[in-house]
Amino acid sequence: MRPNLPTLGAPPKRSPIGPVVAVSLILGGAAGGVWWWKQRLANATQEATAQAPVADAASDAGTVAAATPAAPVAAPSSDPVKAAGLERASVRIEGPLETALVGAAGADVGPALAQVVTRTLVWWVEVPTGILRGDTLDVLFQRRPNEEPLVHAVRFTSAKLGKTLSAYRFQPASEGAARYYLSSGDELELRLENSPLDDYEQVTSLLRDGRRHKGVDFRTPVGTPVKAPFAGVVKRKNWNWGSNGNCLELIESGGRGRRALFLHLDEVSKEIHAGTRFSTGQVIARSGNTGRSFAPHLHYQLMTQDDRVLDPFDQHKTHRRSLASRFKTAFDEEVGRLDGLLGTPVAGK
């Protein structure tokens, strides 16, 4: 007997598990491959971004930061004098002092600078006769709008004296006006004993400064007490007002008969008249800016009975004040700074 054969017409039945698993494996592998490729691209992009310059990143982001450079920083001046806000004039004098300084500093400031410098030189030599051809001058100064230049240091080599002299502007902390000092710390200016002023800012004119001025001008604020330099009696007041302003004339008692004139005063007391007597050091008036005066000051003039002009710096005993010891360190530092800015003397160039 033949064995039973399978029935023809329908395929034999198979388990569905095998094909499902195979398809799942194929799809899973494909998905995993796609994920791996995307991850790799993402990592590569991040690395490229991290390594890119900041300017490129800003450009990619559509910003304009890279197109707006920072404001340039000014380079410091290589000239220490300019960096200090000053100017230096160095001259060998071959004629008038003003001509030399106009040539060095310019016509706009030279004439005024010559006047200011003269106020220092006059304490060393008579001006102009004491300044000789070939003398040298180094000046540190500062321009000021509508004011005379401010001189910070002067160095003068004098053939007449055979030496170099220097003066430095310095204002001690908590003190009044700045003054000019020698390197020793002594004031450049001499002071009068029994002076008509206890204190003032500066002597701006002397008999020996070449201006043919008959008195000494003390720059001082309006209202500064003016004192009698000797015992005397008032001869007159407020004459020639257009030029002198409020003024007094005092005749010395005791036989010498010197005459002291005080011009450009503030208002003179009505109680003062011809014949009023004052003792040495007594306040007789206050300084002002009256008459032909261009800045507050006191004009002090000494004369003989026969109208001969006397120099107060010859008639009074004189002395120099010195800096208090507590200011000496700061002063020495300022002298060192100014000497450095003055540089090599023109005489040594």
C-alpha positions as CSV (number, residue, x, y, z in Angstrom):
1,M,0.0,0.0,0.0
2,R,1.3,3.5,-0.9
3,P,1.9,6.0,1.8
4,N,-0.4,9.0,2.0
5,L,1.0,12.0,0.1
6,P,0.3,15.6,1.0
7,T,-2.9,17.1,-0.4
8,L,-2.2,19.2,-3.5
9,G,-3.4,22.9,-3.8
10,A,-2.4,24.9,-0.4
11,P,1.1,25.4,0.9
12,P,2.1,23.7,4.1
13,K,1.5,25.9,7.3
14,R,4.6,27.6,8.9
15,S,5.2,29.5,12.2
16,P,5.1,33.3,11.8
17,I,7.7,34.0,14.5
18,G,10.8,33.6,12.4
19,P,9.9,36.2,9.7
20,V,8.8,38.7,12.2
21,V,12.0,38.5,14.1
22,A,14.0,38.8,11.0
23,V,12.2,41.9,9.8
24,S,12.5,43.5,13.3
25,L,16.2,42.9,13.2
26,I,16.6,44.5,9.8
27,L,14.6,47.6,10.7
28,G,16.3,48.0,14.1
29,G,19.7,47.8,12.5
30,A,18.8,50.4,9.9
31,A,17.4,52.7,12.6
32,G,20.5,52.3,14.7
33,G,22.7,53.1,11.8
34,V,20.8,56.3,11.0
35,W,21.0,57.4,14.7
36,W,24.7,56.7,14.8
37,W,25.3,58.8,11.6
38,K,23.2,61.7,12.9
39,Q,25.1,61.6,16.3
40,R,28.4,61.7,14.5
41,L,27.4,64.7,12.4
42,A,26.1,66.6,15.5
43,N,29.4,66.0,17.4
44,A,31.4,67.2,14.4
45,T,29.3,70.4,14.2
46,Q,29.8,71.1,17.9
47,E,33.5,70.6,17.7
48,A,33.8,72.9,14.6
49,T,31.7,75.6,16.4
50,A,33.8,75.4,19.5
51,Q,37.0,75.8,17.5
52,A,35.7,78.7,15.3
53,P,36.8,82.3,16.0
54,V,34.4,84.6,17.9
55,A,34.1,86.9,15.0
56,D,33.0,84.0,12.7
57,A,30.4,82.9,15.3
58,A,29.0,86.4,15.5
59,S,28.9,86.6,11.7
60,D,27.0,83.3,11.5
61,A,24.5,84.5,14.0
62,G,23.8,87.6,11.9
63,T,25.3,90.1,14.4
64,V,27.4,93.2,13.5
65,A,29.6,93.1,16.5
66,A,32.7,92.1,14.5
67,A,32.1,95.1,12.2
68,T,32.2,97.7,15.0
69,P,35.8,97.8,16.3
70,A,36.5,99.1,19.8
71,A,37.6,102.8,20.2
72,P,41.4,103.1,19.9
73,V,43.3,103.7,23.1
74,A,45.5,106.7,22.8
75,A,49.2,105.9,23.3
76,P,50.9,107.7,26.1
77,S,53.0,110.7,25.1
78,S,56.7,109.9,24.7
79,D,57.5,113.4,25.9
80,P,57.4,113.6,29.7
81,V,57.1,117.4,29.6
82,K,54.0,117.3,27.5
83,A,52.6,114.4,29.6
84,A,52.9,116.6,32.6
85,G,50.9,119.3,30.8
86,L,53.9,121.7,30.6
87,E,56.2,123.2,28.0
88,R,59.9,123.8,28.1
89,A,61.8,126.8,26.7
90,S,65.6,126.5,26.6
91,V,67.6,129.5,25.3
92,R,71.0,130.9,25.0
93,I,70.6,134.7,25.4
94,E,72.2,136.7,22.6
95,G,70.1,139.9,23.0
96,P,67.0,141.0,24.9
97,L,65.5,138.3,27.1
98,E,62.0,138.8,25.5
99,T,63.4,138.2,22.0
100,A,65.0,134.9,23.2
101,L,61.8,133.6,24.8
102,V,59.6,134.7,21.8
103,G,61.9,132.6,19.6
104,A,61.7,129.6,21.9
105,A,58.0,129.7,23.0
106,G,56.3,131.8,20.3
107,A,55.1,135.3,19.9
108,D,51.8,134.5,21.6
109,V,53.3,133.7,25.0
110,G,56.9,134.9,24.8
111,P,56.4,138.5,26.0
112,A,54.3,137.5,29.0
113,L,56.7,134.7,29.8
114,A,59.6,137.1,29.8
115,Q,57.8,139.3,32.4
116,V,57.1,136.3,34.7
117,V,60.6,134.9,34.4
118,T,62.1,138.3,35.2
119,R,60.4,138.2,38.6
120,T,62.7,135.3,39.4
121,L,65.9,136.5,37.8
122,V,65.6,139.9,39.5
123,W,66.5,138.2,42.9
124,W,69.8,137.1,41.4
125,V,70.9,139.9,39.0
126,E,69.7,143.3,37.9
127,V,67.5,143.1,34.8
128,P,68.5,143.7,32.1
129,T,72.0,144.9,32.8
130,G,72.9,141.8,34.8
131,I,72.0,139.4,32.0
132,L,75.0,138.9,29.7
133,R,75.3,137.6,26.2
134,G,75.8,133.9,26.3
135,D,73.9,133.4,29.6
136,T,71.5,130.4,29.3
137,L,68.0,129.9,30.6
138,D,65.7,126.8,30.9
139,V,62.1,127.4,31.8
140,L,59.2,125.0,32.5
141,F,55.9,126.8,32.1
142,Q,52.1,126.2,31.6
143,R,49.9,128.2,29.3
144,R,46.7,129.6,30.8
145,P,43.8,131.2,28.8
146,N,43.5,134.9,29.4
147,E,46.1,134.8,32.1
148,E,49.9,135.1,32.2
149,P,51.8,131.8,31.9
150,L,52.5,129.9,35.1
151,V,56.2,129.2,35.5
152,H,57.0,126.0,37.5
153,A,60.8,126.1,37.4
154,V,63.6,128.3,36.2
155,R,67.3,127.4,35.7
156,F,69.7,130.3,34.9
157,T,73.4,130.0,34.2
158,S,75.0,133.4,34.8
159,A,78.4,134.5,33.5
160,K,78.3,137.5,35.8
161,L,77.8,135.3,38.9
162,G,79.8,132.3,37.5
163,K,77.2,129.7,38.5
164,T,73.9,128.1,37.8
165,L,70.8,129.0,39.9
166,S,67.4,127.4,40.1
167,A,64.0,128.2,41.5
168,Y,61.0,125.9,41.9
169,R,57.3,126.7,42.4
170,F,55.9,124.8,45.4
171,Q,52.8,125.0,47.5
172,P,53.0,123.3,50.9
173,A,49.9,121.3,51.8
174,S,47.3,123.3,53.8
175,E,49.4,126.5,53.2
176,G,48.3,129.7,51.4
177,A,49.8,130.7,48.0
178,A,52.4,128.8,46.1
179,R,55.9,130.3,46.2
180,Y,59.3,130.0,44.5
181,Y,62.0,128.3,46.5
182,L,65.7,127.7,46.1
183,S,66.8,124.0,46.2
184,S,67.8,124.6,49.8
185,G,64.1,125.1,50.7
186,D,64.6,128.8,51.4
187,E,62.2,131.2,49.6
188,L,63.6,132.9,46.5
189,E,62.2,136.3,47.5
190,L,63.6,138.4,50.3
191,R,61.2,139.6,52.9
192,L,61.2,143.0,54.6
193,E,61.4,143.4,58.3
194,N,58.6,145.9,59.5
195,S,57.0,145.2,56.1
196,P,53.7,146.9,55.3
197,L,52.3,143.4,54.7
198,D,52.6,140.4,57.0
199,D,52.0,138.1,54.1
200,Y,51.4,138.3,50.3
201,E,51.5,136.0,47.3
202,Q,54.4,137.5,45.3
203,V,56.5,140.5,44.7
204,T,55.6,141.4,41.1
205,S,57.8,144.5,40.6
206,L,61.0,145.8,42.1
207,L,63.1,148.9,41.4
208,R,65.8,146.8,39.9
209,D,63.6,144.9,37.4
210,G,64.2,147.4,34.5
211,R,60.6,148.7,34.4
212,R,61.5,152.1,35.9
213,H,58.9,151.5,38.5
214,K,59.3,153.7,41.6
215,G,58.0,151.2,44.2
216,V,57.5,147.6,45.1
217,D,54.3,145.8,44.1
218,F,53.0,143.1,46.3
219,R,50.3,140.8,44.8
220,T,47.8,140.3,47.6
221,P,44.0,139.9,47.9
222,V,41.8,142.9,48.4
223,G,41.4,143.6,52.1
224,T,44.8,142.5,53.3
225,P,45.8,144.7,56.3
226,V,48.4,147.3,55.5
227,K,50.7,148.4,58.4
228,A,52.9,151.4,59.1
229,P,56.6,150.5,58.4
230,F,57.6,153.2,60.9
231,A,56.1,155.7,63.3
232,G,54.8,158.6,61.4
233,V,52.1,161.1,60.6
234,V,49.7,161.2,57.6
235,K,50.6,164.0,55.2
236,R,47.7,163.4,52.6
237,K,45.3,160.9,51.3
238,N,43.5,160.1,48.0
239,W,45.3,162.5,45.7
240,N,45.6,161.9,41.9
241,W,42.9,159.2,42.3
242,G,42.7,158.3,38.6
243,S,46.2,156.8,38.8
244,N,46.8,156.1,42.5
245,G,43.3,155.1,43.6
246,N,42.7,155.3,47.3
247,C,46.1,156.2,48.8
248,L,48.0,157.5,51.8
249,E,51.3,159.3,52.4
250,L,53.0,158.8,55.8
251,I,55.9,161.0,56.9
252,E,58.4,159.3,59.3
253,S,58.8,160.8,62.7
254,G,62.1,161.1,64.5
255,G,64.3,163.1,62.2
256,R,64.9,160.9,59.1
257,G,61.8,162.2,57.4
258,R,61.3,159.4,54.9
259,R,58.0,159.4,53.0
260,A,56.0,156.2,52.5
261,L,53.4,156.0,49.8
262,F,50.7,153.3,49.8
263,L,48.7,153.2,46.5
264,H,45.6,151.3,45.1
265,L,44.1,150.8,48.6
266,D,40.6,149.7,49.4
267,E,38.4,152.5,50.9
268,V,40.4,154.6,53.4
269,S,38.6,155.3,56.7
270,K,37.1,158.7,56.9
271,E,38.7,159.0,60.4
272,I,42.1,159.2,58.8
273,H,43.2,162.6,57.7
274,A,46.3,164.8,57.5
275,G,47.9,164.8,60.9
276,T,46.7,161.4,62.0
277,R,49.5,159.5,63.8
278,F,50.5,155.9,63.6
279,S,53.0,153.8,65.4
280,T,55.2,151.1,63.8
281,G,53.1,148.0,62.9
282,Q,49.8,149.7,63.3
283,V,47.2,148.9,60.6
284,I,46.6,152.1,58.6
285,A,44.4,150.7,55.7
286,R,43.6,147.6,53.7
287,S,44.9,146.7,50.2
288,G,42.7,147.1,47.2
289,N,42.5,147.3,43.4
290,T,41.6,151.0,42.9
291,G,42.9,153.5,40.4
292,R,45.2,152.4,37.5
293,S,45.5,148.8,38.8
294,F,45.0,145.7,36.8
295,A,45.0,143.2,39.7
296,P,44.7,143.4,43.5
297,H,48.0,144.5,44.9
298,L,49.7,147.0,47.1
299,H,52.2,149.6,45.7
300,Y,54.7,150.5,48.4
301,Q,57.1,153.4,47.7
302,L,59.7,155.1,49.8
303,M,61.1,158.6,49.1
304,T,63.2,161.3,50.6
305,Q,62.0,164.8,51.4
306,D,63.5,166.0,48.2
307,D,61.7,163.4,46.1
308,R,64.5,160.9,45.6
309,V,63.2,157.4,45.3
310,L,64.6,154.8,47.7
311,D,64.6,151.0,47.3
312,P,62.7,149.4,50.2
313,F,65.0,146.4,50.0
314,D,67.9,148.7,50.8
315,Q,66.1,150.6,53.5
316,H,64.6,147.7,55.4
317,K,66.5,144.8,56.9
318,T,65.7,141.7,55.0
319,H,65.5,137.9,55.5
320,R,64.4,134.7,53.7
321,R,61.9,132.4,55.1
322,S,62.4,128.6,55.0
323,L,60.0,125.8,54.4
324,A,58.9,124.0,57.6
325,S,60.7,120.7,58.1
326,R,57.5,118.8,57.7
327,F,57.3,119.9,54.1
328,K,60.9,119.2,53.1
329,T,60.4,115.6,51.9
330,A,57.5,116.6,49.6
331,F,59.6,119.6,48.4
332,D,62.6,117.5,47.6
333,E,60.5,115.1,45.6
334,E,59.0,118.0,43.6
335,V,62.5,119.4,42.9
336,G,63.6,116.0,41.6
337,R,60.5,115.8,39.3
338,L,61.0,119.3,38.0
339,D,64.8,118.9,37.5
340,G,64.0,115.7,35.5
341,L,61.6,117.7,33.3
342,L,64.1,120.5,32.8
343,G,66.5,118.0,31.4
344,T,70.1,118.8,30.3
345,P,70.9,122.5,30.7
346,V,71.0,124.3,27.4
347,A,74.6,125.3,28.4
348,G,75.6,121.7,28.3
349,K,74.0,120.8,25.0
